């Protein structure tokens, strides 16, 4: 029986969809949630690490770059906590017990490790839809978790984006 669901979230629209599906499931089976955001430089929207190639020539510039990066990183962390607090409040309002954690690390490894430590029965996470060469170079967190988690994994797929050609044609008939 599923009683503990770890929900791996990011700050994308997909993260919201993952949360909503996990909350619906938790309500239906009276499970508790652990909401997890892994701080990672690979996450969309994370600040870029400044390049320090000219440190010897412009030492003041590198200090400014590092200060700016630190401020951006702190803002990124704060936004992650804010997201987790908001989702946790929504779960608690829906009478679902929820706690949250934000951890710096490699997303796939961190998700699997925390799931084991917390004795999760299920991991709910999204899939960005990377494939081919992009997945080869950047990896797939969901693929890693599927193959390394010690519990079941529920993948929420990103809904396909409709192209103009996929939209049904509308015929307007006018009467005179």
N, C-alpha and C positions, 0 to 999 in steps of 0.2 A: 504494500500500500504506500502511495506517495504522501509523505508528510512534510518534506523539506525540499523546497525548490530554490535553486540558485539561479538568479536572473542576471545574465551578463549584458550590460547596457553600454551604449555610447551615446553621444549627444546628437545623433542624426535622427531623421524622421523614422528610420528603421528601429532605433532604440525605443521610440514611443510605441511603435507597433509591437515590439517584443514585450514591453512592459504590459500593455493592454491584454495581450494573449495570456501572459503568465498570470496576471491578476484574475482574469476570467476563469482560468484553470484552478487557481488556488481557492477561489470562492466556491467553485463547484465541488471540490474534494476536501475542503477545510484544511488546506495545507498552509504552512508558513513560508514566507519569502525572505531570501537574503539577496538584496540588490547589490550588484557589484559593478563598479566602474574601474577599469584598469587604465591608469595614466600611462600613456605610451606616446612617444614621438611619432609613431605611425598613424595615430588617430587623426582623422580629418579635423582640421581646425586647431591642431596643436601648434605652438610656436616653433619656428625654425631655429636650429642651433646656429649661432653666428660663426662665420668662418674666421679663423684667427691666423691667417697666413701672413699678415703684415705686422705682427706684434713688435718685431724689432724696430721697424720704421716708425710706427704710429702707436706707441703704447697707450696713450690716452684714448684713442679710438676704440681699442679692444676693451678697455674698461667700460666705456659707454655702451658698447654692444652687449657686453655681459650684463650690465645693469638693466638695459632694456629687455633682454631675454628673460632675466629673472622676474621682472614685473609682468611680462606676458605669461610666463609659466605660472606665477602665483594666481593671476586672473583665470587662467585655464583650470587650475586646481579648484579654485573657488566656484567656478561655474559648474564643475563636475559635482561638487558637494551640494550645490543648490539644486541641481537636477535630481540627485538622489533623495534629498530632503522632500522635494515636491512629490516624487513618486511614492515615497514612504508614507507621506501624509495622505495621499489618495488611497493607498492600500488600507491604512488604518481607518479611514472614513468608511471604507467598504467592509469593515470588520474582518480584515485579513491582517494577521500579525506580520509585520515587516521590519527588518533591520537593514542597515546598509553599510557598505565598506568601499573605500576608494584606496587602491593600492598601486604603487608605481612598479612597473615590471613588464615582462613579455606577456601579452594578453593570453595566448593559448596556455602556456605553462601556469600562469597565475590562476586562471579559471579552474584548471584541473586540480591544482594544489589546494585551493580554497574549498572546492567541492569535496575533496577527500577529508580535509581537516574538519569541515562542518558536518560531515556525514550526509551530504545531499543525496536525495533519491533521484533527482532529475535536474538537469541543466537546461535552461531555456535561453536561447541566443539567436541572433540574426545571422543572415548570410548576405554579404554585399553583392554577390553575383560576379566576383572576379573569376576569370577563367583564362585558359591558355597561357600566354607568355607573362601576363600580369600576375597571375596566381603563382607561376613558377618563380618569379623574382621576388614578389612581395609576400608570398605565402598566403595561406588561408587559415584564419584563426578557427573557423568552424570545422574545417577539415582536420586540423590538429586535435581539437577537442573531441571530435567524433572518434578518433583513433587512440586517444590517450586517457580519456575520462574513465573512471571506475564505476560510473553510474550511467543511466540512460540520458540521452541528449535529444532535445526537441529543437529542431531548426525552423525558425520562421523565415521563409523565403521572401525576398524583396518582390513586391508585385511588379509585373512587367510594365514598362512604360509604353503606353499606346502611341503609335506613330500615326501621322495623318492618314496613311494608306490603310491602317487597321480600323479606322473609325467608320461606322456605317454611313453609307451615303444617304442623304436626306433629299427627297424629291419634294419640291414645292409645287403644288397644283393651285393655280388661281382660277377663280371662276369670274367670268365677266358678266 
